Amino acid sequence: MKRSNPWSWWAFWIGLLGLVLMPIPLFVGLILGGGLAAIAAILAVIGLFKSRHAGGRGIAPAVVAIVFVLLTYGGISIGGGVIW
């Protein structure tokens, strides 16, 4: 029996990578961080729906991935990845 939700874990790691890459200046962080954050958001939503059917397994990494996505887009909104 599986003990985790792979959709949630993929969302977690991709969201973390997007958050780490977001501060790169000159629009590189905007494209890399923002793109990865969008993918992580989609995977996190899928992971949340899958966790409902898996008895709640994988909710925590999906929620943390959503927090990473919000932090990434919050950083981009104040100039992260765009200005030096």
Contacts in CASP RR format, 6 or more apart in sequence:
PFRMAT RR
TARGET T0000
AUTHOR 0000-0000-0000
METHOD contacts of the structure
MODEL  1
MKRSNPWSWWAFWIGLLGLVLMPIPLFVGLILGGGLAAIAAILAVIGLFK
SRHAGGRGIAPAVVAIVFVLLTYGGISIGGGVIW
2 54 0 8 1.000
2 57 0 8 1.000
3 57 0 8 1.000
4 57 0 8 1.000
4 58 0 8 1.000
4 61 0 8 1.000
5 47 0 8 1.000
5 50 0 8 1.000
5 51 0 8 1.000
5 54 0 8 1.000
5 57 0 8 1.000
5 58 0 8 1.000
5 59 0 8 1.000
5 61 0 8 1.000
5 62 0 8 1.000
7 43 0 8 1.000
7 44 0 8 1.000
7 46 0 8 1.000
7 47 0 8 1.000
7 50 0 8 1.000
7 62 0 8 1.000
8 43 0 8 1.000
8 44 0 8 1.000
8 47 0 8 1.000
8 48 0 8 1.000
8 50 0 8 1.000
8 51 0 8 1.000
8 58 0 8 1.000
8 59 0 8 1.000
8 60 0 8 1.000
8 61 0 8 1.000
8 62 0 8 1.000
8 65 0 8 1.000
9 58 0 8 1.000
9 61 0 8 1.000
10 43 0 8 1.000
11 40 0 8 1.000
11 41 0 8 1.000
11 43 0 8 1.000
11 44 0 8 1.000
11 46 0 8 1.000
11 47 0 8 1.000
11 61 0 8 1.000
11 62 0 8 1.000
11 65 0 8 1.000
11 66 0 8 1.000
12 40 0 8 1.000
12 44 0 8 1.000
12 61 0 8 1.000
12 62 0 8 1.000
12 64 0 8 1.000
12 65 0 8 1.000
12 68 0 8 1.000
14 36 0 8 1.000
14 39 0 8 1.000
14 40 0 8 1.000
14 43 0 8 1.000
14 65 0 8 1.000
15 36 0 8 1.000
15 37 0 8 1.000
15 39 0 8 1.000
15 40 0 8 1.000
15 65 0 8 1.000
15 68 0 8 1.000
15 69 0 8 1.000
15 72 0 8 1.000
16 65 0 8 1.000
16 68 0 8 1.000
17 33 0 8 1.000
17 36 0 8 1.000
18 32 0 8 1.000
18 33 0 8 1.000
18 34 0 8 1.000
18 35 0 8 1.000
18 36 0 8 1.000
18 37 0 8 1.000
18 40 0 8 1.000
18 68 0 8 1.000
18 72 0 8 1.000
19 33 0 8 1.000
19 37 0 8 1.000
19 68 0 8 1.000
19 71 0 8 1.000
19 72 0 8 1.000
21 28 0 8 1.000
21 29 0 8 1.000
21 32 0 8 1.000
21 33 0 8 1.000
21 36 0 8 1.000
22 29 0 8 1.000
22 30 0 8 1.000
22 32 0 8 1.000
22 33 0 8 1.000
22 34 0 8 1.000
22 37 0 8 1.000
22 72 0 8 1.000
22 75 0 8 1.000
22 76 0 8 1.000
22 80 0 8 1.000
22 81 0 8 1.000
23 29 0 8 1.000
23 80 0 8 1.000
23 81 0 8 1.000
24 32 0 8 1.000
24 81 0 8 1.000
25 80 0 8 1.000
25 81 0 8 1.000
25 82 0 8 1.000
25 83 0 8 1.000
25 84 0 8 1.000
26 81 0 8 1.000
26 82 0 8 1.000
26 84 0 8 1.000
27 81 0 8 1.000
27 82 0 8 1.000
28 81 0 8 1.000
29 76 0 8 1.000
29 80 0 8 1.000
29 81 0 8 1.000
30 76 0 8 1.000
30 80 0 8 1.000
30 81 0 8 1.000
30 82 0 8 1.000
33 72 0 8 1.000
33 76 0 8 1.000
33 81 0 8 1.000
34 72 0 8 1.000
34 73 0 8 1.000
34 76 0 8 1.000
36 72 0 8 1.000
37 68 0 8 1.000
37 69 0 8 1.000
37 72 0 8 1.000
37 73 0 8 1.000
38 69 0 8 1.000
40 65 0 8 1.000
40 68 0 8 1.000
40 69 0 8 1.000
41 65 0 8 1.000
41 66 0 8 1.000
41 69 0 8 1.000
43 65 0 8 1.000
44 62 0 8 1.000
44 63 0 8 1.000
44 65 0 8 1.000
44 66 0 8 1.000
44 69 0 8 1.000
45 62 0 8 1.000
47 58 0 8 1.000
47 62 0 8 1.000
48 59 0 8 1.000
48 62 0 8 1.000
48 63 0 8 1.000
50 58 0 8 1.000
51 57 0 8 1.000
51 58 0 8 1.000
51 59 0 8 1.000
51 62 0 8 1.000
76 82 0 8 1.000
END
